[in-house]
Amino acid sequence: QKQVEKIERPRLKGHNFAFSGLALCGECRAAITSEQHIKKYKNGSSQTFIYYRCTKKLKPCTQKYLPEEKLEIQIREMLEKVSLPQKWANDWYQWLDRDEKEELTLSQENIAKLKTETEILDKKLNFLLDSFLDQIIDPEIYKKKKNELFEEKLKITEEIEKIKQNGSSWLEPMREFVDSALQCGKIARAKNTNKELASFVKTVGSNFSLTNRQLVP
């Protein structure tokens, strides 16, 4: 029972470090682990230190540990570099609103044009059917021409649906990009928790590595 308690205790009292899982070791590509140390002083006070270092489980590695406060500074600097000033963000939002209106107008015009083509095809199909019923054209010719017209109409219908769904599909991701770039500066300068910093830096880059105590995207 004592042995079971020893095994379970770390799981119950484990730490959830903010920057865990953010990067790999740049030298050996092993995982970066985090650990906490508490330094006690003679006057009874104590201070907690958090470090990030290579696990060194894949092969020998020369990389040293990095204090969490220094990693935090690097992340703030990284977010600051990709931040977007409020004035620039306002300009981008105006351009996006303008482009959205233009995209909507253009989409409506294209859809109207394609619907006109569909109506023409319907008239051709009706005329073709009448000709077949009046025995003006041969059944084989009727069948072949009908299939051609139906295929053409199907392509136009698919094109209309594509315009409706994807006509301005790039606008929303672009707005999200501007939002994130604007928030990056605010997050970098404000007194936020490290978890918020870790969350935002993942929108800036991926596959981070820690080399010579420097976080590299």
PEJOFEN-V783272 format. One record per pair of residues at least 6 apart in sequence whose ideal C-beta (glycine too) atoms are under 8 Angstrom apart, sorted by the first residue. I is the first residue (numbers start at 1). GAP is how many residues later the second one is. Records with the same first field share a line. If there is no record, write none. Layout:
I: GAP  GAP
//
This chain:
15: 19  21
17: 17  19  33  35  51
18: 50  175  176  177  179  180
19: 15  33  49  52  53  56  175  179
20: 12  13  14
21: 10  11
22: 10  176  179  180  186  193
23: 9  185  186  187  192
24: 6  7  8  183  184  185  186
25: 6  7  29  30  31  36  38  184  185  186
26: 37  183  184  185  186  190
27: 27  34  35  36  184
28: 26  28  30  31  32  33  35
29: 29  180
30: 24  25  26  27  28  29  31
31: 23  24  26
32: 20  21  22  23  178
33: 19  20  21  22
34: 16  17  18  34
35: 15  16  18
36: 12  13  14  15
37: 11  12  13  14
38: 8  9  10  11
39: 7  8  9  10
40: 6
41: 6
49: 18  19
50: 17  18
51: 14  15  16  17
52: 13  14  16  19  158
53: 10  11  12  13
54: 7  9  156
63: 147  148  149  150
64: 149
66: 144  147
68: 126
70: 143
71: 144
72: 122  125
74: 140  141
75: 122  123  126  140
76: 112  113  121
77: 111
78: 123  126  127  137  139
79: 105  106  108  109  118  121  122  125
80: 104  105  108  109
82: 99  102  122
83: 98  99  101  102  103  105
84: 8  94  97  98  100  101
85: 100
86: 96
89: 89  92  93
92: 86
93: 82  85
96: 75  78  79  82
99: 69  72
100: 68  71
103: 64  65  68
104: 63  64
106: 61
107: 56  57  60  61
110: 53
111: 49  52  53
114: 42  45  46  49
115: 45
117: 39
118: 35  38  39
121: 28  31  32  35
122: 31
124: 25
125: 21  24  25  28
128: 9  14  17  18  21
129: 17
131: 6  11
132: 7  10
137: 8
180: 20  23
183: 17
184: 16  19  20
187: 9  10  13
188: 9
201: 7
204: 13
205: 12
206: 11
207: 10
208: 7  8  9
209: 6  7
210: 6
//
